[in-house]
Amino acid sequence: MTLREVRWQDIPALAELERSLFGAEAWSEPTWWAELAQRPRRSYTALATGDVITAYGGLDHGGEVADIMTVAVAPGQQGRGTGTRVVRHLMAEARERGARHLMLEVRADNLPAQRLYERMGFGLVRTRRRYYQPDDVDALVMRVDLERGAATPGAATENAAATKENRHE
């Protein structure tokens, strides 16, 4: 499997993989067109064997703080270190482009992804209540300090304040 930049001609395969993984929340082909049109601020990487994409991830390069926009791994590749390889690549790319911190949102009901991000040094910053629709699932906002490869200091304190704040929503 080879890591490479996502190409325009990958869009149909990406949209199909999205539908199989994310159902109603999947990015459509027009969404993928819009995302790829935002280069160089946005970048997307595919892990592929030949023309078959088995995983992908994307970044929004916003200066000192970059955001992971998406990470997806085909069902047959889950649990084999594929997601780790993609996230490690995204972290390196963000660092190379000058980011000091990397943030992401993950579904509160996606425990395998949460464990992956925690292993990669991400820490919980706050919870966004009912962020993922139409399922009404919370989003966990996580952040890593790319200079130290560890959860950003103060993340636990910020999360406690955010949790208290979210109780009133």
N, C-alpha and C positions, 0 to 999 in steps of 0.2 A: 504494500500500500504506500502511496506517495502523497505527500502534502503538496497542494498546488493552489494557486489563485482560482477562485470561482470564475467561470467564463459565462458570457451571455447564453451560449448554447446549452448550458447546464440547467437553465431555468425550468424547463418542463420536468426534469428528473428531481430537482429540488422541491418543486411544488408537490409532486407525487409523494416523495418521502415525507414532507411536511404533513400531508393529509393522513398518511398512515400512522404518524406519531402523535399529531396534535388535534386531529378531528376539527371541530368547529373553530378552534383557535389558530389553525394552520394559515401560514402566509400563502396567498394566492400568487399566480404568475404575475399579475400587475404589481403586487407588493414587491416581489423580487426584482422586477424591472426598476421600480422606484428606489429600492435599496442600492442596487448596483450603480444606478445613475448618480449616487451621492459620493462616488469615489472622487478624490482620495480620502475625504474625511471618514468614510465607511470603507471597511475592507472585509472580504469574506474569503475563507480558506476551505477547501474541500480535501477530504482524505479519500482517495480513489484507487481502485485497482482497474487499470485501463480506463474505460469510460464509465464504470460503475461507481457511483458515489456511495460510500459507506458511512460517512460522517461529515459534518461541516460545522463551522463556527464563524461568528462575525464580530467585528469591533466597531465602535464609534470612537474616533480619536478626537477627544475634546481638549487637548492640552495636558495639564498635569493630572487630570482624572479622565481615564478612558472607561468605556462601558462595554461589557459583553452584551451584544444584542441578541444572540442566539447561539445555542449549542445543540446539536442533534446527532444521534447515533442510531443507525439502522438496527432494528430489533435483533437480527442475527449477530451483530457485533457488540451488543451491550454486555458489560461484565468482563470484557477482554482487554481492558486498558485503552480502548479506542478513545473514549471521552477524555481520559487523562492526557493522551497525546495531543488532542485538539486544544484542550485548555492550556497545556504547557506552551504550545505554539502561540496561542493568543496572548499569554502573559509575556512571552519573549518579544513578540511584535510590539505590544503596547510599550514595553520598557524601551525598546530600540527607537520608538517614535517620541520618546520624551515623557511618557506618563510616569508619575510617581505612585499613583493609586489606580486600582482597577475595581470597578463595581459591577454588580449584576443583580438581577432579580430572579428568584426561583420559586416555583410553586411550593406552598407549604406541604402539599401532599406528595411531592416528588422526593422521597427519602434517599434513593440512590444518588440523585444529582446533588442533594445537600451534602451527603457524605463525601462525594468527589470534591466538591468545592472546599469543604473543611480540610480534607487531606492536602489540598493545594495551598492552604494557608488563609483562606477567606474566613472572616468572622462576621457574625450577624450585627447589622447596624440598626435596623428597625423592621417593623412589620407593616405592610400596607394592607389594610382590611379589604376583603372582597375585591381585590385587584383584577383577578382573572375571571372574565365573564364569558359565557353565561353560567359558568359553574359556581360562581360566588366563592372562589378559593382565594385565600390570602397569598400575598407575595412576600417573601423574605428578601430584604435588601441586604446584600453582603458586600464586603470590601476587603481588599488585600493591599498591603503596602509593598509595592514592587521593589523598593530599594532594600527592604529587609526580608521579603518573602514571607511575611507574617501578617496576621490580622492587624488592622490598623488600631493603634492605641486609642482607647476611649470608645471603641465600638460597643463594648458591653454597657458602659455608662449611657451612651446615646440610645442604645436599644431599650434600656430601662425607662428612660424618659419617653421614648416613642411608644412603648407599650402602655405606659400610664396615660399618655395622650390618646392612644387608640381606644382605650376603654370608654372614652367620652364620645366617640363617633357614633 
